Amino acid sequence: MTPAPTVAMVLAAGRGTRLGALGMTTPKPLVKIGGRALLDHVLDEVAATGVQTAVVNIHHLPDQVRAHLAARRAAPRVVLSDESDELLETGGGVVKALPLLPGDAFFVLNSDVVRPAPATGLVRLAGAWLPDRMDFLLLLQPYDRTVGFEGAGDYRMAADGRLHWRGTAPVAPYVYAGALLCRRAVFDGAPSGAFSLKRLFDKAEAAGRLFGVVNDGLWLHVGSPEGIAAAEAALTMR
């Protein structure tokens, strides 16, 4: 089995506009669920998987995120990628942080998702990772087992694990669960400005190198005040 990467990129630069007034004063990664910041949930999850270094990008209300991370004492070691001058979206954020991300492969995680302990999603990614066959391995959540998600789903999955975008279908059985493993080489030739990772997912899908594994635990998406309430309720009912 390929050794699991020990470095992760945590995407924490979004403006949180759907949070309304709360997002204007509090960076979304610092919104609390179960009494703890979303960012701490994610960092604890990667640390439990063996990640030693997490690169966190910042843009909206960056001083608050800096102060929060400076006060954090738990693993992993955190390195900041500063996007204060320009929000680079998911793909551009990773490209900017590449000099801080050693190794041939690394995790990338959204900071607006909680997979409560004992979460196994990242372990599943590491166990299924085959870099000779895969450019991206996405963690997926069954559409009917999401909390706080308001979209139409993202992917269908073939028997061999290859993913296919839903296209014009009204709904897809799986949602991208905000965590992935990728080869560093997929960013070769990528633009330096703002762009979405979806552009690279599509390229990998066309080459037959976009794969997925299914998360088997609770998955809480926190993108709106309604999502916060739904996440808190789900944690209370555990």
Biotite code that builds the C-alpha atoms (Angstrom):
import biotite.structure as struc

atoms = struc.array([
    struc.Atom([0.000, 0.000, 0.000], chain_id="A", res_id=1, res_name="MET", atom_name="CA", element="C"),
    struc.Atom([1.235, 3.495, -0.844], chain_id="A", res_id=2, res_name="THR", atom_name="CA", element="C"),
    struc.Atom([2.194, 5.382, 2.348], chain_id="A", res_id=3, res_name="PRO", atom_name="CA", element="C"),
    struc.Atom([-0.333, 8.037, 3.329], chain_id="A", res_id=4, res_name="ALA", atom_name="CA", element="C"),
    struc.Atom([0.806, 11.630, 2.759], chain_id="A", res_id=5, res_name="PRO", atom_name="CA", element="C"),
    struc.Atom([1.745, 13.556, 5.882], chain_id="A", res_id=6, res_name="THR", atom_name="CA", element="C"),
    struc.Atom([0.853, 16.998, 4.523], chain_id="A", res_id=7, res_name="VAL", atom_name="CA", element="C"),
    struc.Atom([-2.536, 18.583, 3.878], chain_id="A", res_id=8, res_name="ALA", atom_name="CA", element="C"),
    struc.Atom([-3.900, 21.773, 2.351], chain_id="A", res_id=9, res_name="MET", atom_name="CA", element="C"),
    struc.Atom([-6.876, 23.248, 4.228], chain_id="A", res_id=10, res_name="VAL", atom_name="CA", element="C"),
    struc.Atom([-8.945, 25.690, 2.183], chain_id="A", res_id=11, res_name="LEU", atom_name="CA", element="C"),
    struc.Atom([-9.978, 28.412, 4.620], chain_id="A", res_id=12, res_name="ALA", atom_name="CA", element="C"),
    struc.Atom([-9.948, 31.609, 2.532], chain_id="A", res_id=13, res_name="ALA", atom_name="CA", element="C"),
    struc.Atom([-13.607, 31.907, 1.529], chain_id="A", res_id=14, res_name="GLY", atom_name="CA", element="C"),
    struc.Atom([-15.661, 34.991, 2.401], chain_id="A", res_id=15, res_name="ARG", atom_name="CA", element="C"),
    struc.Atom([-18.600, 33.079, 3.867], chain_id="A", res_id=16, res_name="GLY", atom_name="CA", element="C"),
    struc.Atom([-21.104, 35.360, 2.147], chain_id="A", res_id=17, res_name="THR", atom_name="CA", element="C"),
    struc.Atom([-23.997, 32.920, 2.653], chain_id="A", res_id=18, res_name="ARG", atom_name="CA", element="C"),
    struc.Atom([-23.573, 33.279, 6.410], chain_id="A", res_id=19, res_name="LEU", atom_name="CA", element="C"),
    struc.Atom([-25.009, 36.793, 6.217], chain_id="A", res_id=20, res_name="GLY", atom_name="CA", element="C"),
    struc.Atom([-24.243, 39.107, 9.137], chain_id="A", res_id=21, res_name="ALA", atom_name="CA", element="C"),
    struc.Atom([-22.256, 36.411, 10.954], chain_id="A", res_id=22, res_name="LEU", atom_name="CA", element="C"),
    struc.Atom([-19.886, 36.079, 8.002], chain_id="A", res_id=23, res_name="GLY", atom_name="CA", element="C"),
    struc.Atom([-19.178, 39.798, 8.016], chain_id="A", res_id=24, res_name="MET", atom_name="CA", element="C"),
    struc.Atom([-17.657, 39.669, 11.496], chain_id="A", res_id=25, res_name="THR", atom_name="CA", element="C"),
    struc.Atom([-16.459, 36.060, 11.787], chain_id="A", res_id=26, res_name="THR", atom_name="CA", element="C"),
    struc.Atom([-14.390, 34.130, 9.238], chain_id="A", res_id=27, res_name="PRO", atom_name="CA", element="C"),
    struc.Atom([-16.327, 30.993, 8.268], chain_id="A", res_id=28, res_name="LYS", atom_name="CA", element="C"),
    struc.Atom([-13.492, 28.690, 9.439], chain_id="A", res_id=29, res_name="PRO", atom_name="CA", element="C"),
    struc.Atom([-13.927, 30.122, 12.946], chain_id="A", res_id=30, res_name="LEU", atom_name="CA", element="C"),
    struc.Atom([-17.685, 29.531, 13.118], chain_id="A", res_id=31, res_name="VAL", atom_name="CA", element="C"),
    struc.Atom([-18.275, 27.162, 16.026], chain_id="A", res_id=32, res_name="LYS", atom_name="CA", element="C"),
    struc.Atom([-20.022, 23.814, 15.771], chain_id="A", res_id=33, res_name="ILE", atom_name="CA", element="C"),
    struc.Atom([-20.300, 21.782, 18.940], chain_id="A", res_id=34, res_name="GLY", atom_name="CA", element="C"),
    struc.Atom([-18.428, 24.540, 20.770], chain_id="A", res_id=35, res_name="GLY", atom_name="CA", element="C"),
    struc.Atom([-15.346, 24.354, 18.536], chain_id="A", res_id=36, res_name="ARG", atom_name="CA", element="C"),
    struc.Atom([-14.250, 26.226, 15.420], chain_id="A", res_id=37, res_name="ALA", atom_name="CA", element="C"),
    struc.Atom([-14.764, 24.503, 12.080], chain_id="A", res_id=38, res_name="LEU", atom_name="CA", element="C"),
    struc.Atom([-11.043, 24.890, 11.422], chain_id="A", res_id=39, res_name="LEU", atom_name="CA", element="C"),
    struc.Atom([-10.180, 23.024, 14.613], chain_id="A", res_id=40, res_name="ASP", atom_name="CA", element="C"),
    struc.Atom([-12.462, 20.145, 13.634], chain_id="A", res_id=41, res_name="HIS", atom_name="CA", element="C"),
    struc.Atom([-10.595, 19.821, 10.327], chain_id="A", res_id=42, res_name="VAL", atom_name="CA", element="C"),
    struc.Atom([-7.113, 20.151, 11.819], chain_id="A", res_id=43, res_name="LEU", atom_name="CA", element="C"),
    struc.Atom([-7.891, 17.561, 14.487], chain_id="A", res_id=44, res_name="ASP", atom_name="CA", element="C"),
    struc.Atom([-9.151, 15.182, 11.801], chain_id="A", res_id=45, res_name="GLU", atom_name="CA", element="C"),
    struc.Atom([-5.990, 15.453, 9.695], chain_id="A", res_id=46, res_name="VAL", atom_name="CA", element="C"),
    struc.Atom([-3.775, 15.110, 12.772], chain_id="A", res_id=47, res_name="ALA", atom_name="CA", element="C"),
    struc.Atom([-5.587, 11.905, 13.745], chain_id="A", res_id=48, res_name="ALA", atom_name="CA", element="C"),
    struc.Atom([-4.814, 10.557, 10.259], chain_id="A", res_id=49, res_name="THR", atom_name="CA", element="C"),
    struc.Atom([-1.077, 11.133, 10.656], chain_id="A", res_id=50, res_name="GLY", atom_name="CA", element="C"),
    struc.Atom([-0.744, 14.480, 8.896], chain_id="A", res_id=51, res_name="VAL", atom_name="CA", element="C"),
    struc.Atom([2.185, 16.379, 10.376], chain_id="A", res_id=52, res_name="GLN", atom_name="CA", element="C"),
    struc.Atom([1.904, 19.677, 8.477], chain_id="A", res_id=53, res_name="THR", atom_name="CA", element="C"),
    struc.Atom([-1.220, 21.536, 7.366], chain_id="A", res_id=54, res_name="ALA", atom_name="CA", element="C"),
    struc.Atom([-1.050, 24.527, 5.041], chain_id="A", res_id=55, res_name="VAL", atom_name="CA", element="C"),
    struc.Atom([-4.008, 26.846, 5.679], chain_id="A", res_id=56, res_name="VAL", atom_name="CA", element="C"),
    struc.Atom([-4.841, 29.633, 3.241], chain_id="A", res_id=57, res_name="ASN", atom_name="CA", element="C"),
    struc.Atom([-6.372, 32.868, 4.530], chain_id="A", res_id=58, res_name="ILE", atom_name="CA", element="C"),
    struc.Atom([-8.136, 35.837, 2.956], chain_id="A", res_id=59, res_name="HIS", atom_name="CA", element="C"),
    struc.Atom([-11.302, 37.053, 4.710], chain_id="A", res_id=60, res_name="HIS", atom_name="CA", element="C"),
    struc.Atom([-10.648, 38.651, 8.138], chain_id="A", res_id=61, res_name="LEU", atom_name="CA", element="C"),
    struc.Atom([-7.183, 37.065, 8.110], chain_id="A", res_id=62, res_name="PRO", atom_name="CA", element="C"),
    struc.Atom([-5.986, 38.533, 11.410], chain_id="A", res_id=63, res_name="ASP", atom_name="CA", element="C"),
    struc.Atom([-8.673, 36.612, 13.271], chain_id="A", res_id=64, res_name="GLN", atom_name="CA", element="C"),
    struc.Atom([-7.578, 33.341, 11.682], chain_id="A", res_id=65, res_name="VAL", atom_name="CA", element="C"),
    struc.Atom([-3.906, 34.095, 12.365], chain_id="A", res_id=66, res_name="ARG", atom_name="CA", element="C"),
    struc.Atom([-4.619, 34.782, 16.027], chain_id="A", res_id=67, res_name="ALA", atom_name="CA", element="C"),
    struc.Atom([-6.725, 31.657, 16.404], chain_id="A", res_id=68, res_name="HIS", atom_name="CA", element="C"),
    struc.Atom([-4.061, 29.435, 14.892], chain_id="A", res_id=69, res_name="LEU", atom_name="CA", element="C"),
    struc.Atom([-1.285, 31.109, 16.891], chain_id="A", res_id=70, res_name="ALA", atom_name="CA", element="C"),
    struc.Atom([-3.131, 30.161, 20.071], chain_id="A", res_id=71, res_name="ALA", atom_name="CA", element="C"),
    struc.Atom([-3.671, 26.563, 18.972], chain_id="A", res_id=72, res_name="ARG", atom_name="CA", element="C"),
    struc.Atom([-1.296, 24.089, 20.653], chain_id="A", res_id=73, res_name="ARG", atom_name="CA", element="C"),
    struc.Atom([-2.441, 20.769, 19.191], chain_id="A", res_id=74, res_name="ALA", atom_name="CA", element="C"),
    struc.Atom([-0.977, 19.019, 16.130], chain_id="A", res_id=75, res_name="ALA", atom_name="CA", element="C"),
    struc.Atom([-0.482, 19.370, 13.242], chain_id="A", res_id=76, res_name="PRO", atom_name="CA", element="C"),
    struc.Atom([2.087, 22.073, 12.567], chain_id="A", res_id=77, res_name="ARG", atom_name="CA", element="C"),
    struc.Atom([0.311, 24.868, 10.680], chain_id="A", res_id=78, res_name="VAL", atom_name="CA", element="C"),
    struc.Atom([1.810, 26.967, 7.888], chain_id="A", res_id=79, res_name="VAL", atom_name="CA", element="C"),
    struc.Atom([-0.131, 29.916, 6.468], chain_id="A", res_id=80, res_name="LEU", atom_name="CA", element="C"),
    struc.Atom([-0.591, 30.709, 2.783], chain_id="A", res_id=81, res_name="SER", atom_name="CA", element="C"),
    struc.Atom([-1.612, 34.368, 2.672], chain_id="A", res_id=82, res_name="ASP", atom_name="CA", element="C"),
    struc.Atom([-4.189, 35.343, 0.042], chain_id="A", res_id=83, res_name="GLU", atom_name="CA", element="C"),
    struc.Atom([-5.089, 38.630, 1.701], chain_id="A", res_id=84, res_name="SER", atom_name="CA", element="C"),
    struc.Atom([-4.476, 40.582, -1.513], chain_id="A", res_id=85, res_name="ASP", atom_name="CA", element="C"),
    struc.Atom([-6.416, 38.278, -3.865], chain_id="A", res_id=86, res_name="GLU", atom_name="CA", element="C"),
    struc.Atom([-8.893, 35.455, -3.339], chain_id="A", res_id=87, res_name="LEU", atom_name="CA", element="C"),
    struc.Atom([-7.691, 32.632, -5.580], chain_id="A", res_id=88, res_name="LEU", atom_name="CA", element="C"),
    struc.Atom([-10.568, 30.119, -5.296], chain_id="A", res_id=89, res_name="GLU", atom_name="CA", element="C"),
    struc.Atom([-9.877, 26.465, -4.595], chain_id="A", res_id=90, res_name="THR", atom_name="CA", element="C"),
    struc.Atom([-7.518, 25.638, -7.460], chain_id="A", res_id=91, res_name="GLY", atom_name="CA", element="C"),
    struc.Atom([-5.599, 28.888, -7.411], chain_id="A", res_id=92, res_name="GLY", atom_name="CA", element="C"),
    struc.Atom([-5.225, 28.616, -3.647], chain_id="A", res_id=93, res_name="GLY", atom_name="CA", element="C"),
    struc.Atom([-3.534, 25.244, -3.951], chain_id="A", res_id=94, res_name="VAL", atom_name="CA", element="C"),
    struc.Atom([-1.260, 26.451, -6.749], chain_id="A", res_id=95, res_name="VAL", atom_name="CA", element="C"),
    struc.Atom([-0.079, 29.409, -4.645], chain_id="A", res_id=96, res_name="LYS", atom_name="CA", element="C"),
    struc.Atom([0.614, 27.063, -1.721], chain_id="A", res_id=97, res_name="ALA", atom_name="CA", element="C"),
    struc.Atom([2.531, 24.443, -3.727], chain_id="A", res_id=98, res_name="LEU", atom_name="CA", element="C"),
    struc.Atom([5.965, 25.648, -2.511], chain_id="A", res_id=99, res_name="PRO", atom_name="CA", element="C"),
    struc.Atom([4.730, 24.909, 1.029], chain_id="A", res_id=100, res_name="LEU", atom_name="CA", element="C"),
    struc.Atom([3.429, 21.419, 0.170], chain_id="A", res_id=101, res_name="LEU", atom_name="CA", element="C"),
    struc.Atom([6.270, 18.884, -0.005], chain_id="A", res_id=102, res_name="PRO", atom_name="CA", element="C"),
    struc.Atom([5.945, 15.418, -1.501], chain_id="A", res_id=103, res_name="GLY", atom_name="CA", element="C"),
    struc.Atom([4.360, 13.841, -4.559], chain_id="A", res_id=104, res_name="ASP", atom_name="CA", element="C"),
    struc.Atom([0.828, 13.733, -3.091], chain_id="A", res_id=105, res_name="ALA", atom_name="CA", element="C"),
    struc.Atom([-1.175, 15.535, -0.443], chain_id="A", res_id=106, res_name="PHE", atom_name="CA", element="C"),
    struc.Atom([-4.643, 15.889, 1.041], chain_id="A", res_id=107, res_name="PHE", atom_name="CA", element="C"),
    struc.Atom([-6.843, 18.883, 0.254], chain_id="A", res_id=108, res_name="VAL", atom_name="CA", element="C"),
    struc.Atom([-9.748, 19.647, 2.597], chain_id="A", res_id=109, res_name="LEU", atom_name="CA", element="C"),
    struc.Atom([-12.521, 22.216, 2.780], chain_id="A", res_id=110, res_name="ASN", atom_name="CA", element="C"),
    struc.Atom([-12.889, 23.982, 6.109], chain_id="A", res_id=111, res_name="SER", atom_name="CA", element="C"),
    struc.Atom([-16.697, 24.196, 6.078], chain_id="A", res_id=112, res_name="ASP", atom_name="CA", element="C"),
    struc.Atom([-17.288, 20.487, 6.678], chain_id="A", res_id=113, res_name="VAL", atom_name="CA", element="C"),
    struc.Atom([-17.300, 18.507, 9.918], chain_id="A", res_id=114, res_name="VAL", atom_name="CA", element="C"),
    struc.Atom([-16.787, 14.756, 9.988], chain_id="A", res_id=115, res_name="ARG", atom_name="CA", element="C"),
    struc.Atom([-17.112, 14.122, 13.727], chain_id="A", res_id=116, res_name="PRO", atom_name="CA", element="C"),
    struc.Atom([-14.743, 11.726, 15.468], chain_id="A", res_id=117, res_name="ALA", atom_name="CA", element="C"),
    struc.Atom([-14.194, 8.892, 15.064], chain_id="A", res_id=118, res_name="PRO", atom_name="CA", element="C"),
    struc.Atom([-14.050, 9.937, 11.410], chain_id="A", res_id=119, res_name="ALA", atom_name="CA", element="C"),
    struc.Atom([-12.613, 7.416, 8.946], chain_id="A", res_id=120, res_name="THR", atom_name="CA", element="C"),
    struc.Atom([-12.921, 9.284, 5.651], chain_id="A", res_id=121, res_name="GLY", atom_name="CA", element="C"),
    struc.Atom([-9.268, 10.291, 5.357], chain_id="A", res_id=122, res_name="LEU", atom_name="CA", element="C"),
    struc.Atom([-8.174, 6.794, 6.332], chain_id="A", res_id=123, res_name="VAL", atom_name="CA", element="C"),
    struc.Atom([-10.359, 5.449, 3.526], chain_id="A", res_id=124, res_name="ARG", atom_name="CA", element="C"),
    struc.Atom([-8.751, 7.864, 1.086], chain_id="A", res_id=125, res_name="LEU", atom_name="CA", element="C"),
    struc.Atom([-5.254, 6.820, 2.123], chain_id="A", res_id=126, res_name="ALA", atom_name="CA", element="C"),
    struc.Atom([-6.128, 3.108, 1.943], chain_id="A", res_id=127, res_name="GLY", atom_name="CA", element="C"),
    struc.Atom([-7.562, 3.378, -1.573], chain_id="A", res_id=128, res_name="ALA", atom_name="CA", element="C"),
    struc.Atom([-4.919, 5.691, -3.012], chain_id="A", res_id=129, res_name="TRP", atom_name="CA", element="C"),
    struc.Atom([-3.239, 4.353, -6.175], chain_id="A", res_id=130, res_name="LEU", atom_name="CA", element="C"),
    struc.Atom([-1.213, 7.194, -7.695], chain_id="A", res_id=131, res_name="PRO", atom_name="CA", element="C"),
    struc.Atom([-0.316, 5.161, -10.792], chain_id="A", res_id=132, res_name="ASP", atom_name="CA", element="C"),
    struc.Atom([-4.046, 5.050, -11.694], chain_id="A", res_id=133, res_name="ARG", atom_name="CA", element="C"),
    struc.Atom([-5.394, 8.196, -10.066], chain_id="A", res_id=134, res_name="MET", atom_name="CA", element="C"),
    struc.Atom([-4.901, 11.934, -10.356], chain_id="A", res_id=135, res_name="ASP", atom_name="CA", element="C"),
    struc.Atom([-7.595, 12.741, -7.793], chain_id="A", res_id=136, res_name="PHE", atom_name="CA", element="C"),
    struc.Atom([-9.309, 10.500, -5.262], chain_id="A", res_id=137, res_name="LEU", atom_name="CA", element="C"),
    struc.Atom([-12.367, 12.279, -3.841], chain_id="A", res_id=138, res_name="LEU", atom_name="CA", element="C"),
    struc.Atom([-14.190, 11.474, -0.631], chain_id="A", res_id=139, res_name="LEU", atom_name="CA", element="C"),
    struc.Atom([-17.906, 11.200, -1.384], chain_id="A", res_id=140, res_name="LEU", atom_name="CA", element="C"),
    struc.Atom([-20.986, 11.407, 0.804], chain_id="A", res_id=141, res_name="GLN", atom_name="CA", element="C"),
    struc.Atom([-24.203, 9.642, -0.198], chain_id="A", res_id=142, res_name="PRO", atom_name="CA", element="C"),
    struc.Atom([-26.695, 12.357, -1.113], chain_id="A", res_id=143, res_name="TYR", atom_name="CA", element="C"),
    struc.Atom([-29.335, 10.953, 1.214], chain_id="A", res_id=144, res_name="ASP", atom_name="CA", element="C"),
    struc.Atom([-26.961, 11.023, 4.206], chain_id="A", res_id=145, res_name="ARG", atom_name="CA", element="C"),
    struc.Atom([-25.927, 14.670, 4.109], chain_id="A", res_id=146, res_name="THR", atom_name="CA", element="C"),
    struc.Atom([-26.646, 17.279, 6.782], chain_id="A", res_id=147, res_name="VAL", atom_name="CA", element="C"),
    struc.Atom([-26.893, 20.940, 5.804], chain_id="A", res_id=148, res_name="GLY", atom_name="CA", element="C"),
    struc.Atom([-26.267, 20.320, 2.104], chain_id="A", res_id=149, res_name="PHE", atom_name="CA", element="C"),
    struc.Atom([-28.573, 22.207, -0.281], chain_id="A", res_id=150, res_name="GLU", atom_name="CA", element="C"),
    struc.Atom([-27.252, 21.251, -3.716], chain_id="A", res_id=151, res_name="GLY", atom_name="CA", element="C"),
    struc.Atom([-28.163, 18.595, -6.277], chain_id="A", res_id=152, res_name="ALA", atom_name="CA", element="C"),
    struc.Atom([-25.248, 16.225, -5.726], chain_id="A", res_id=153, res_name="GLY", atom_name="CA", element="C"),
    struc.Atom([-22.123, 15.947, -7.834], chain_id="A", res_id=154, res_name="ASP", atom_name="CA", element="C"),
    struc.Atom([-21.099, 12.532, -9.111], chain_id="A", res_id=155, res_name="TYR", atom_name="CA", element="C"),
    struc.Atom([-22.097, 9.054, -10.174], chain_id="A", res_id=156, res_name="ARG", atom_name="CA", element="C"),
    struc.Atom([-19.563, 6.316, -9.426], chain_id="A", res_id=157, res_name="MET", atom_name="CA", element="C"),
    struc.Atom([-18.769, 3.307, -11.612], chain_id="A", res_id=158, res_name="ALA", atom_name="CA", element="C"),
    struc.Atom([-18.093, -0.143, -10.198], chain_id="A", res_id=159, res_name="ALA", atom_name="CA", element="C"),
    struc.Atom([-14.324, 0.440, -10.427], chain_id="A", res_id=160, res_name="ASP", atom_name="CA", element="C"),
    struc.Atom([-14.560, 3.712, -8.474], chain_id="A", res_id=161, res_name="GLY", atom_name="CA", element="C"),
    struc.Atom([-14.262, 6.074, -11.439], chain_id="A", res_id=162, res_name="ARG", atom_name="CA", element="C"),
    struc.Atom([-16.374, 9.197, -11.157], chain_id="A", res_id=163, res_name="LEU", atom_name="CA", element="C"),
    struc.Atom([-18.691, 10.823, -13.675], chain_id="A", res_id=164, res_name="HIS", atom_name="CA", element="C"),
    struc.Atom([-20.123, 14.325, -13.252], chain_id="A", res_id=165, res_name="TRP", atom_name="CA", element="C"),
    struc.Atom([-23.924, 14.441, -13.053], chain_id="A", res_id=166, res_name="ARG", atom_name="CA", element="C"),
    struc.Atom([-24.166, 16.651, -16.140], chain_id="A", res_id=167, res_name="GLY", atom_name="CA", element="C"),
    struc.Atom([-27.779, 17.543, -16.887], chain_id="A", res_id=168, res_name="THR", atom_name="CA", element="C"),
    struc.Atom([-29.230, 15.055, -14.408], chain_id="A", res_id=169, res_name="ALA", atom_name="CA", element="C"),
    struc.Atom([-31.406, 16.749, -11.752], chain_id="A", res_id=170, res_name="PRO", atom_name="CA", element="C"),
    struc.Atom([-29.583, 14.985, -8.924], chain_id="A", res_id=171, res_name="VAL", atom_name="CA", element="C"),
    struc.Atom([-26.566, 12.738, -8.392], chain_id="A", res_id=172, res_name="ALA", atom_name="CA", element="C"),
    struc.Atom([-26.186, 9.973, -5.793], chain_id="A", res_id=173, res_name="PRO", atom_name="CA", element="C"),
    struc.Atom([-22.958, 11.341, -4.318], chain_id="A", res_id=174, res_name="TYR", atom_name="CA", element="C"),
    struc.Atom([-21.789, 14.712, -3.034], chain_id="A", res_id=175, res_name="VAL", atom_name="CA", element="C"),
    struc.Atom([-18.121, 15.693, -3.034], chain_id="A", res_id=176, res_name="TYR", atom_name="CA", element="C"),
    struc.Atom([-17.453, 15.585, 0.698], chain_id="A", res_id=177, res_name="ALA", atom_name="CA", element="C"),
    struc.Atom([-14.760, 18.268, 0.835], chain_id="A", res_id=178, res_name="GLY", atom_name="CA", element="C"),
    struc.Atom([-11.691, 16.033, 1.146], chain_id="A", res_id=179, res_name="ALA", atom_name="CA", element="C"),
    struc.Atom([-9.394, 14.487, -1.455], chain_id="A", res_id=180, res_name="LEU", atom_name="CA", element="C"),
    struc.Atom([-6.008, 13.059, -2.207], chain_id="A", res_id=181, res_name="LEU", atom_name="CA", element="C"),
    struc.Atom([-4.183, 14.249, -5.315], chain_id="A", res_id=182, res_name="CYS", atom_name="CA", element="C"),
    struc.Atom([-0.935, 13.959, -7.179], chain_id="A", res_id=183, res_name="ARG", atom_name="CA", element="C"),
    struc.Atom([1.194, 17.076, -7.090], chain_id="A", res_id=184, res_name="ARG", atom_name="CA", element="C"),
    struc.Atom([1.779, 16.682, -10.820], chain_id="A", res_id=185, res_name="ALA", atom_name="CA", element="C"),
    struc.Atom([-1.869, 17.476, -11.642], chain_id="A", res_id=186, res_name="VAL", atom_name="CA", element="C"),
    struc.Atom([-1.026, 21.132, -11.038], chain_id="A", res_id=187, res_name="PHE", atom_name="CA", element="C"),
    struc.Atom([1.721, 21.199, -13.672], chain_id="A", res_id=188, res_name="ASP", atom_name="CA", element="C"),
    struc.Atom([0.758, 23.905, -16.156], chain_id="A", res_id=189, res_name="GLY", atom_name="CA", element="C"),
    struc.Atom([-2.178, 25.145, -14.061], chain_id="A", res_id=190, res_name="ALA", atom_name="CA", element="C"),
    struc.Atom([-2.913, 28.887, -14.207], chain_id="A", res_id=191, res_name="PRO", atom_name="CA", element="C"),
    struc.Atom([-1.535, 31.120, -11.484], chain_id="A", res_id=192, res_name="SER", atom_name="CA", element="C"),
    struc.Atom([-4.707, 33.158, -10.915], chain_id="A", res_id=193, res_name="GLY", atom_name="CA", element="C"),
    struc.Atom([-8.084, 32.297, -9.480], chain_id="A", res_id=194, res_name="ALA", atom_name="CA", element="C"),
    struc.Atom([-9.739, 29.092, -10.686], chain_id="A", res_id=195, res_name="PHE", atom_name="CA", element="C"),
    struc.Atom([-11.764, 26.206, -9.299], chain_id="A", res_id=196, res_name="SER", atom_name="CA", element="C"),
    struc.Atom([-10.437, 22.725, -8.627], chain_id="A", res_id=197, res_name="LEU", atom_name="CA", element="C"),
    struc.Atom([-13.441, 21.523, -10.633], chain_id="A", res_id=198, res_name="LYS", atom_name="CA", element="C"),
    struc.Atom([-11.496, 22.432, -13.773], chain_id="A", res_id=199, res_name="ARG", atom_name="CA", element="C"),
    struc.Atom([-8.840, 19.873, -12.858], chain_id="A", res_id=200, res_name="LEU", atom_name="CA", element="C"),
    struc.Atom([-11.445, 17.319, -11.745], chain_id="A", res_id=201, res_name="PHE", atom_name="CA", element="C"),
    struc.Atom([-12.979, 17.536, -15.234], chain_id="A", res_id=202, res_name="ASP", atom_name="CA", element="C"),
    struc.Atom([-9.586, 17.032, -16.867], chain_id="A", res_id=203, res_name="LYS", atom_name="CA", element="C"),
    struc.Atom([-8.901, 13.986, -14.689], chain_id="A", res_id=204, res_name="ALA", atom_name="CA", element="C"),
    struc.Atom([-12.368, 12.580, -15.417], chain_id="A", res_id=205, res_name="GLU", atom_name="CA", element="C"),
    struc.Atom([-11.776, 12.889, -19.165], chain_id="A", res_id=206, res_name="ALA", atom_name="CA", element="C"),
    struc.Atom([-8.531, 10.943, -18.757], chain_id="A", res_id=207, res_name="ALA", atom_name="CA", element="C"),
    struc.Atom([-10.205, 8.235, -16.644], chain_id="A", res_id=208, res_name="GLY", atom_name="CA", element="C"),
    struc.Atom([-8.164, 9.246, -13.589], chain_id="A", res_id=209, res_name="ARG", atom_name="CA", element="C"),
    struc.Atom([-10.842, 10.717, -11.308], chain_id="A", res_id=210, res_name="LEU", atom_name="CA", element="C"),
    struc.Atom([-11.864, 8.232, -8.593], chain_id="A", res_id=211, res_name="PHE", atom_name="CA", element="C"),
    struc.Atom([-13.892, 8.253, -5.406], chain_id="A", res_id=212, res_name="GLY", atom_name="CA", element="C"),
    struc.Atom([-14.417, 6.449, -2.112], chain_id="A", res_id=213, res_name="VAL", atom_name="CA", element="C"),
    struc.Atom([-17.523, 6.708, 0.057], chain_id="A", res_id=214, res_name="VAL", atom_name="CA", element="C"),
    struc.Atom([-17.516, 8.191, 3.539], chain_id="A", res_id=215, res_name="ASN", atom_name="CA", element="C"),
    struc.Atom([-19.315, 5.968, 6.043], chain_id="A", res_id=216, res_name="ASP", atom_name="CA", element="C"),
    struc.Atom([-19.837, 8.454, 8.874], chain_id="A", res_id=217, res_name="GLY", atom_name="CA", element="C"),
    struc.Atom([-21.699, 11.617, 9.752], chain_id="A", res_id=218, res_name="LEU", atom_name="CA", element="C"),
    struc.Atom([-21.098, 14.538, 7.397], chain_id="A", res_id=219, res_name="TRP", atom_name="CA", element="C"),
    struc.Atom([-22.074, 18.080, 8.326], chain_id="A", res_id=220, res_name="LEU", atom_name="CA", element="C"),
    struc.Atom([-21.933, 20.880, 5.761], chain_id="A", res_id=221, res_name="HIS", atom_name="CA", element="C"),
    struc.Atom([-21.849, 24.375, 7.248], chain_id="A", res_id=222, res_name="VAL", atom_name="CA", element="C"),
    struc.Atom([-22.464, 26.954, 4.543], chain_id="A", res_id=223, res_name="GLY", atom_name="CA", element="C"),
    struc.Atom([-25.362, 28.989, 5.909], chain_id="A", res_id=224, res_name="SER", atom_name="CA", element="C"),
    struc.Atom([-27.117, 29.826, 9.183], chain_id="A", res_id=225, res_name="PRO", atom_name="CA", element="C"),
    struc.Atom([-29.492, 26.962, 8.430], chain_id="A", res_id=226, res_name="GLU", atom_name="CA", element="C"),
    struc.Atom([-26.498, 24.669, 8.022], chain_id="A", res_id=227, res_name="GLY", atom_name="CA", element="C"),
    struc.Atom([-25.167, 25.714, 11.422], chain_id="A", res_id=228, res_name="ILE", atom_name="CA", element="C"),
    struc.Atom([-28.500, 24.879, 13.046], chain_id="A", res_id=229, res_name="ALA", atom_name="CA", element="C"),
    struc.Atom([-28.717, 21.526, 11.237], chain_id="A", res_id=230, res_name="ALA", atom_name="CA", element="C"),
    struc.Atom([-25.160, 20.598, 12.251], chain_id="A", res_id=231, res_name="ALA", atom_name="CA", element="C"),
    struc.Atom([-25.756, 21.460, 15.894], chain_id="A", res_id=232, res_name="GLU", atom_name="CA", element="C"),
    struc.Atom([-28.969, 19.427, 15.897], chain_id="A", res_id=233, res_name="ALA", atom_name="CA", element="C"),
    struc.Atom([-27.231, 16.425, 14.319], chain_id="A", res_id=234, res_name="ALA", atom_name="CA", element="C"),
    struc.Atom([-24.453, 16.503, 16.902], chain_id="A", res_id=235, res_name="LEU", atom_name="CA", element="C"),
    struc.Atom([-27.012, 16.688, 19.728], chain_id="A", res_id=236, res_name="THR", atom_name="CA", element="C"),
    struc.Atom([-28.800, 13.613, 18.382], chain_id="A", res_id=237, res_name="MET", atom_name="CA", element="C"),
    struc.Atom([-25.652, 11.436, 18.142], chain_id="A", res_id=238, res_name="ARG", atom_name="CA", element="C"),
])
